[in-house]
Amino acid sequence: MRTGSMRVAEISLPAIRSNVRRIREVSGGHLIAVMKANGYGHGAAICARAALEAGATMIAVADIEEALALRAAGIEGPVLCWLHGLRADWRSAVEAGIEIGVSHLAQLDGVAEAAAGLGLTAAVQLKLDTGLSRNGAGVEEWPDLFARAAELQEAGSVRVRGIFSHLANAGDDRDRAQAARFDEAVALLRTAGIEPELIHLAASAATFTSPHLHYNTVRVGMSVFGYSPFADRTSADLGLTPAMTLRSEVVGLRSVPEGAGVSYGFNHVAQGDTTLALVPMGYADGLPRALNGAGATVAIAGRHCPIVGRIGMDQCIVDLGTLGRRVEVGDPVILFGDPATGVPPVEVWSELMRTINYEIVVGIGPRVLRVPVDEADEEASEDEAGVEAADHAADDPSVPVRASETSRSIDTPDDMHALGIALGRRLAAGDLVILTGPLGAGKTTFARGLGEGLGVRGPVTSPTFVLARTHPSLVGGAPLVHLDAYRLRDAAELDDLDLDFDGAVVVAEWGAGLIDTRESWIEIVIERPTGGATGSDDGDGGEDDDAADDADEAPVEPRTLTITGYGRRWADGVL
Ligand SMILES: *Cc1c(COP(=O)(O)O)cnc(C)c1O
């Protein structure tokens, strides 16, 4: 491989194919796979080919340059593009058999003229603005545009293959209002004598939420690459597999004493004697510089280790902690990938950056080599990374059945704390609580209450930087073991910690998937409304900043807690 291969985005072609099949199963109709912006940073040509193989009807990109690049890369299937400037090269597009999305009369005429000049028929799709106030023909332009399209189709210079519009995703009612306008347009087009073959409105979000918006085609990007367009639903929730694994390698190791300054500005200082790994990926490669100190982790030797200090243009530093002795220069580093393989998902970054996963994946830089990975080589590369697929408890008949489930709405940090106390009072040695929720959800507030309810020595803080912290009982009862399972690879590694599961109450943050040997456990999922203000990092691999953690990680807005009891112990409910 070329030198740049110390920065690699592996693209799983089986994931792309399975996502396409999954979306087709959900939508039931044609699928247009959107490959704009270099396939959302994944490599447009390799992904387009995989999507077509899996049954996509056509590929779409934003502009003619992108479409021509796909042709140059050997993509021969149907390609649509819809965003054009005044100097759009209609002739090259028509010559290359690219379908043009036209947003107004001048574009339609330009395409028809180019086609006539070439003695060809250009396929066009009519792009309408149904309320997004962006690209597309406005409602007042529809009658003229459709009449002209019918005329040109009659004359043979164009064929109207489809009609489409794009949603604002501003809520169900507004989507329905846009759909009503779209219906009018389709009816009007038919009145003009044109029967479009492809009718499409839904992108990824509406494809998964709104079957009534599917028409006969969906036009999807993010979900083809395996990512959820929703802040509150994961890829796995949607039956999708993230296609990109962003990989690098350790190019340097350095042991530093407590107090050593790390990277520009010394805005991180080693909290103890530790080993730092140098990873040759920086903001030029798409690691947001502002991730600095935010609590992002990378997977090294199957562990999740925090990125510390300022991220440079070309490199970043990872604190290996006690793992340092086991890591060598050259060891693989995974920055994000499919969480089902035990690595952090890209959404950790987008959530920390208060942005969407789209922006992160599309921002992976040009120095990062895109390497398609297909069935046969996939297993090998996973072995190499030392990352094993998590067991899917749901598939295992020996896993205890869900015995009880309740949902609570929590309005304040005090309520979160109080609920923790109530649960703590019910727990005894041998009980396991799995606590899951995004950064700032209030997991630590809850755990602190739980410790109080149990009567253990505090303070219960975020378990960051220690995998497990034991709090002895002050009342002669069971100790509390507070575990950061986010940094564990698998159940075997949990065994290595040699925790006394039977003699303690174990609270594991992010422990789902590590529990397949248990007879009973409690799972608590804390969700917060999306898009609102958030508390600070509550310790999912963040810096060991207990002061900040104690100060304001607690909820500043309502949370929903779903409490599920598994196994006979919790058959009558948990709380
Ligand atoms: C980008 C884009 C899409 C795909 O959106 P996803 O949310 O990634 O599925 C569909 N249609 C248009 C017009 C777009 O610009």
The ligand as an SDF file (V2000), in Angstrom:
LIG
                    3D

 15 15  0  0  0  0  0  0  0  0999 V2000
  -28.5380   14.4770    0.2320 C   0  0  0  0  0  0  0  0  0  0  0  0
  -29.8620   14.3190   -0.3560 C   0  0  0  0  0  0  0  0  0  0  0  0
  -30.5790   13.1300   -0.1610 C   0  0  0  0  0  0  0  0  0  0  0  0
  -30.1260   12.0160    0.7550 C   0  0  0  0  0  0  0  0  0  0  0  0
  -30.3880   12.3780    2.0960 O   0  0  0  0  0  0  0  0  0  0  0  0
  -30.0910   11.3340    3.2900 P   0  0  0  0  0  0  0  0  0  0  0  0
  -30.6590   11.9970    4.4830 O   0  0  0  0  0  0  0  0  0  0  0  0
  -28.6190   11.1910    3.3640 O   0  0  0  0  0  0  0  0  0  0  0  0
  -30.7700   10.0680    2.9480 O   0  0  0  0  0  0  0  0  0  0  0  0
  -31.7740   12.9960   -0.8260 C   0  0  0  0  0  0  0  0  0  0  0  0
  -32.2390   13.9830   -1.6190 N   0  0  0  0  0  0  0  0  0  0  0  0
  -31.5980   15.1510   -1.8020 C   0  0  0  0  0  0  0  0  0  0  0  0
  -32.1850   16.1830   -2.6700 C   0  0  0  0  0  0  0  0  0  0  0  0
  -30.3960   15.3640   -1.1540 C   0  0  0  0  0  0  0  0  0  0  0  0
  -29.7580   16.5290   -1.3170 O   0  0  0  0  0  0  0  0  0  0  0  0
  1  2  1  0
  2  3  1  0
  2 14  2  0
  3  4  1  0
  3 10  2  0
  4  5  1  0
  5  6  1  0
  6  7  2  0
  6  8  1  0
  6  9  1  0
 10 11  1  0
 11 12  2  0
 12 13  1  0
 12 14  1  0
 14 15  1  0
M  END
$$$$
